[in-house]
Amino acid sequence: MNARQATTVEVDIFGGTYQVRGEKDAEYLRELAELVDGKMREIAEKISAADTAKVAILAALNLADELSQGRRQQEGDIVEIRERMTQLTEELAAALAEGTPATTT
């Protein structure tokens, strides 16, 4: 079993400095921290309360929503690809059965 060594990196998020540890490389962890920091700052500009916990929760909800929408889109794309693959397979099978070249749209 190949155990991956954990990476620890110091990041700044919404005015605080944190030691983040993960299995990804330091640059990736910094990118994630920048994403969270950016989302928190975006939320803080839109609400009057400066409560860090509230900003963090709203940022987490926004990021979760973006992730969920991305997953739904990906699932829809997979269904569309499968449907198109089935259509092309049927067209190819029909063309082979008739002995004529298949055409695609």
C-alpha positions in Angstrom: 0.0 0.0 0.0 1.4 3.4 -1.0 0.7 6.0 1.7 0.9 9.5 0.5 2.7 12.0 2.7 0.6 14.9 4.0 1.5 18.4 3.1 1.2 21.3 5.6 0.9 24.9 4.4 0.2 28.2 6.1 -2.7 30.1 4.4 -4.6 33.3 5.0 -8.4 33.2 5.0 -10.5 36.2 5.7 -7.9 37.9 7.9 -6.8 34.8 9.8 -3.8 32.6 9.3 -4.2 28.8 9.4 -2.1 25.8 9.2 -3.8 23.5 6.6 -2.8 19.9 6.2 -3.8 17.7 3.3 -2.8 15.0 0.9 -2.6 17.4 -2.1 0.4 19.6 -2.9 0.9 23.0 -1.2 -0.1 25.0 -4.3 -3.4 23.2 -4.5 -4.1 23.8 -0.8 -3.3 27.5 -1.3 -5.7 27.7 -4.3 -8.5 26.2 -2.1 -7.7 28.7 0.6 -7.9 31.5 -1.9 -11.2 30.3 -3.2 -12.6 30.2 0.4 -11.1 33.6 1.2 -12.6 35.1 -2.0 -16.0 33.7 -1.4 -16.0 34.9 2.2 -15.0 38.4 1.1 -17.7 38.4 -1.6 -20.3 37.5 1.1 -19.0 40.0 3.6 -19.5 42.8 1.0 -23.1 41.9 0.6 -24.2 41.6 4.3 -24.1 44.2 7.0 -23.0 41.8 9.8 -19.3 41.3 10.2 -19.6 38.1 12.2 -16.9 35.8 10.8 -18.8 32.7 11.6 -21.9 33.9 9.8 -19.8 34.9 6.8 -18.0 31.5 6.8 -21.4 29.6 7.0 -22.8 31.6 4.1 -19.6 31.1 2.1 -19.8 27.4 2.7 -23.4 27.3 1.6 -22.6 29.2 -1.6 -19.7 26.9 -2.4 -21.8 23.8 -1.7 -24.5 25.2 -4.0 -21.9 25.7 -6.8 -20.6 22.2 -6.2 -24.1 20.7 -6.3 -25.0 22.6 -9.5 -21.7 21.4 -11.1 -22.5 17.8 -10.2 -26.0 18.1 -11.7 -24.7 19.6 -14.9 -22.1 16.8 -15.1 -24.8 14.2 -14.6 -26.9 15.8 -17.3 -23.9 15.8 -19.7 -23.3 12.1 -19.0 -26.9 11.3 -19.8 -26.7 13.3 -23.0 -23.5 11.6 -24.1 -25.0 8.2 -23.4 -28.1 9.0 -25.4 -26.0 10.2 -28.3 -23.8 7.2 -28.1 -26.8 4.9 -28.2 -28.2 6.8 -31.2 -24.9 6.5 -33.1 -24.6 2.8 -32.2 -28.1 2.2 -33.5 -27.3 4.1 -36.7 -24.0 2.2 -37.2 -25.7 -1.1 -36.6 -28.5 -0.3 -39.1 -25.9 0.8 -41.7 -23.9 -2.3 -41.2 -27.0 -4.5 -41.5 -27.9 -2.7 -44.8 -24.3 -2.7 -46.1 -24.4 1.1 -46.7 -22.1 3.7 -45.2 -23.3 5.3 -41.9 -23.9 9.0 -41.8 -24.0 11.1 -38.6 -25.7 14.4 -37.9 
